[in-house]
Amino acid sequence: MSPGLQTILLKLFLWQIVPGYDYYLWTNESLKDGGVIQTFLDSKRDFTAKSSDLFMYKNTPRVQEMLKRWWYLVTRYDIEDNLAMKKASAKFKL
């Protein structure tokens, strides 16, 4: 498995790797404003993404299915991660 796929695997399956949390956050080093986390929590949304480099999600079965779909699209088509995320979240209306 390529290093890129290993990274994607980690960010999409944090809910399985580190279970027991209501919310998960993935970011690279680009997160400079911690207020974005509170904004997400206040929004009552299940999923939000500025890009595939910064997203947060509530640990719900619906979101888990979307993340599995995202993984499927990335591995099936080996395409850009952002494109796969947009397709998966659109399918689940997140």
C-alpha positions as CSV (number, residue, x, y, z in Angstrom):
1,M,0.0,0.0,0.0
2,S,1.4,3.4,-1.0
3,P,2.1,6.0,1.7
4,G,-0.7,8.1,0.3
5,L,-3.3,5.3,0.7
6,Q,-2.0,4.6,4.2
7,T,-2.7,8.2,5.2
8,I,-6.1,8.1,3.6
9,L,-6.9,4.8,5.4
10,L,-6.0,6.4,8.7
11,K,-8.1,9.5,8.3
12,L,-11.2,7.7,7.0
13,F,-11.2,5.0,9.6
14,L,-10.2,6.8,12.8
15,W,-13.6,5.8,14.2
16,Q,-12.4,2.1,14.0
17,I,-8.8,2.7,14.9
18,V,-9.5,4.8,17.9
19,P,-13.1,3.9,18.8
20,G,-15.4,5.5,21.4
21,Y,-15.5,9.2,20.4
22,D,-18.6,11.1,19.3
23,Y,-16.6,13.4,16.9
24,Y,-13.4,13.0,14.8
25,L,-11.2,15.7,13.3
26,W,-8.6,15.2,10.5
27,T,-6.2,17.9,9.5
28,N,-2.8,18.2,8.1
29,E,-0.7,21.1,9.4
30,S,-3.0,23.7,7.8
31,L,-5.3,24.1,10.8
32,K,-4.4,27.5,12.2
33,D,-7.8,28.6,13.6
34,G,-9.1,26.4,16.4
35,G,-12.4,28.2,16.2
36,V,-13.3,26.1,13.2
37,I,-13.8,23.2,15.5
38,Q,-16.3,25.0,17.7
39,T,-18.1,26.3,14.6
40,F,-18.5,22.7,13.5
41,L,-19.8,21.5,16.9
42,D,-22.2,24.4,17.0
43,S,-23.5,23.7,13.5
44,K,-25.1,20.4,14.5
45,R,-23.9,18.9,11.1
46,D,-22.7,15.4,10.8
47,F,-19.9,16.1,8.4
48,T,-18.0,19.1,7.1
49,A,-15.0,19.5,4.9
50,K,-13.0,22.4,3.6
51,S,-10.9,20.0,1.6
52,S,-9.8,16.5,2.2
53,D,-7.0,18.0,4.3
54,L,-9.4,19.4,6.9
55,F,-12.6,17.7,7.9
56,M,-14.6,16.8,10.9
57,Y,-17.4,14.3,11.4
58,K,-19.8,13.0,13.9
59,N,-19.5,9.3,14.5
60,T,-22.8,8.1,13.1
61,P,-23.6,5.0,11.0
62,R,-24.5,7.3,8.1
63,V,-21.2,9.1,8.2
64,Q,-19.3,5.8,8.6
65,E,-21.0,4.5,5.4
66,M,-20.0,7.7,3.6
67,L,-16.4,7.2,4.7
68,K,-16.4,3.6,3.5
69,R,-17.7,4.8,0.2
70,W,-15.0,7.4,0.0
71,W,-12.4,4.7,0.7
72,Y,-14.0,2.5,-2.0
73,L,-13.8,5.3,-4.6
74,V,-10.2,6.2,-3.8
75,T,-9.0,2.6,-4.0
76,R,-11.3,1.5,-6.9
77,Y,-10.4,4.4,-9.2
78,D,-7.1,5.5,-7.6
79,I,-8.0,9.1,-8.3
80,E,-7.5,12.4,-6.5
81,D,-8.7,12.2,-2.9
82,N,-10.6,15.5,-3.0
83,L,-12.7,14.2,-5.9
84,A,-13.5,10.9,-4.1
85,M,-14.5,12.8,-1.0
86,K,-16.9,15.1,-2.9
87,K,-18.6,12.2,-4.7
88,A,-19.0,10.1,-1.5
89,S,-20.4,13.0,0.6
90,A,-22.7,14.0,-2.2
91,K,-24.1,10.5,-2.4
92,F,-24.9,10.6,1.3
93,K,-26.0,14.2,1.2
94,L,-23.5,15.3,3.8
